[in-house]
Amino acid sequence: MKVKVCGTTSVRDAVLAADAGADALGFIFAPVSRRLVTPQAAREAGLSVGATVARVGVFLGQGLDEVLRVADAARLSAVQLHGPLSSLYVEGVAAYYPVLRVVRPAELAQAAHMWRTDPRVTLMLDAPEPGGGVPLDWAALKADFPAGAWLAGGLGPENVAQAIGVLGPAGVDAVSRLEARPGLKDAAAVRAFVQAARSTQASYPQ
Ligand SMILES: O=C(O)c1ccccc1NCC(=O)[C@H](O)[C@H](O)COP(=O)(O)O
């Protein structure tokens, strides 16, 4: 199982997450976000950690040209797409980068069907408000949660083990509950989150 620490805005926070054992760093390029980062700052932060740590760019409702331009400038290794998007758009990004396609609970079943045979696209189930820190009702989503999907939405050190126990995601992602304030990581929370996810991974029956 993969662990992604989202909302990275600095070298300090990139190194912190990588040292804690995160598999992936998220860099948010959606203008609405309080964790907005420039492509240059993301590039610098990404270069400060080992090449084995994935660098995921997060986008919401931005044009395909912009996504590909920022991904190149920031030296991303994957792209995370939020919002209502056509399959043509998602495929346009997937032609260049592995895609984490974010869906809300109401969209999960249809998206799981649509992307089930495309190895370039991985689904991530998230709460309706991205970066809002509100957990989903995991038990209610169990029937629709597809194998290989990731989980986000209000995850933190205190509840990630329970979420993994219920849904068995292929990856987990968090931001709000890992921060001292938006855009600045809480070192203890980041370490505890990665550790809790890792120790649960060992005991979860696949
Ligand atoms: O976090 C944001 O500010 C944000 C804004 C716009 C689009 C996406 C955003 N975050 C993306 C993420 O992947 C978050 O980690 C995910 O939504 C979980 O957030 P949280 O519930 O706060 O852990």
The ligand as an SDF file (V2000), in Angstrom:
LIG
                    3D

 23 23  0  0  0  0  0  0  0  0999 V2000
   -6.1530   20.3930   -0.2520 O   0  0  0  0  0  0  0  0  0  0  0  0
   -6.5350   21.2960   -0.9990 C   0  0  0  0  0  0  0  0  0  0  0  0
   -6.4530   22.4790   -0.6710 O   0  0  0  0  0  0  0  0  0  0  0  0
   -7.0970   20.9660   -2.3440 C   0  0  0  0  0  0  0  0  0  0  0  0
   -7.7360   21.9620   -3.0520 C   0  0  0  0  0  0  0  0  0  0  0  0
   -8.2400   21.6980   -4.3140 C   0  0  0  0  0  0  0  0  0  0  0  0
   -8.1140   20.4340   -4.8610 C   0  0  0  0  0  0  0  0  0  0  0  0
   -7.4800   19.4330   -4.1500 C   0  0  0  0  0  0  0  0  0  0  0  0
   -6.9860   19.6770   -2.8870 C   0  0  0  0  0  0  0  0  0  0  0  0
   -6.4010   18.6670   -2.1340 N   0  0  0  0  0  0  0  0  0  0  0  0
   -6.1720   17.4040   -2.7250 C   0  0  0  0  0  0  0  0  0  0  0  0
   -5.9630   16.2070   -1.9330 C   0  0  0  0  0  0  0  0  0  0  0  0
   -5.5760   15.2250   -2.5360 O   0  0  0  0  0  0  0  0  0  0  0  0
   -6.2320   16.0760   -0.4670 C   0  0  0  0  0  0  0  0  0  0  0  0
   -5.1600   15.4050    0.1110 O   0  0  0  0  0  0  0  0  0  0  0  0
   -7.4920   15.2380   -0.2790 C   0  0  0  0  0  0  0  0  0  0  0  0
   -8.5660   15.9670   -0.7560 O   0  0  0  0  0  0  0  0  0  0  0  0
   -7.6970   14.9070    1.2100 C   0  0  0  0  0  0  0  0  0  0  0  0
   -7.7390   16.0760    1.9630 O   0  0  0  0  0  0  0  0  0  0  0  0
   -8.0360   16.0100    3.5360 P   0  0  0  0  0  0  0  0  0  0  0  0
   -9.4510   15.5660    3.7060 O   0  0  0  0  0  0  0  0  0  0  0  0
   -7.8160   17.3880    4.0220 O   0  0  0  0  0  0  0  0  0  0  0  0
   -7.0680   15.0500    4.1270 O   0  0  0  0  0  0  0  0  0  0  0  0
  1  2  2  0
  2  3  1  0
  2  4  1  0
  4  5  1  0
  4  9  2  0
  5  6  2  0
  6  7  1  0
  7  8  2  0
  8  9  1  0
  9 10  1  0
 10 11  1  0
 11 12  1  0
 12 13  2  0
 12 14  1  0
 14 15  1  0
 14 16  1  0
 16 17  1  0
 16 18  1  0
 18 19  1  0
 19 20  1  0
 20 21  2  0
 20 22  1  0
 20 23  1  0
M  END
$$$$
